[in-house]
Amino acid sequence: PHTLRHTYATEYYKQTKDIETLRRILGHSDISTTTIYITLANIDVENGMKSFKGFL
């Protein structure tokens, strides 16, 4: 269940960039808890960009 929660939150943020709504969906009282998911989403984007550079 926790892995699904992480996956949902990361994908939601990658598509919407709406951290406040994500915080409310996840039930976090402190936004700093929600920022953990943003960090994961940003790492995914960076890794995707690195992979894409190999095609250029």
CORMOPE-V582965 format. One record per backbone hydrogen bond with DSSP energy under -0.5 kcal/mol. NH is the residue of the N-H (numbers start at 1). CO is the residue of the C=O. Records with the same first field share a line. If there is no record, write none. Layout:
NH=CO ; CO
This chain:
5=1
6=2
7=3
8=4
9=5
10=6
11=7
12=8
13=9
14=10
15=11
16=12
17=13
19=17
22=18
23=19
24=20
25=21
26=22
27=23
28=23
31=29
33=30
34=30
35=31
36=33
37=34
38=34
39=35
40=36
41=37
42=38
43=39
44=40
45=41
46=42
47=43
48=44
49=45
50=46
51=47
52=48
53=49
54=50 ; 51
55=52
56=53
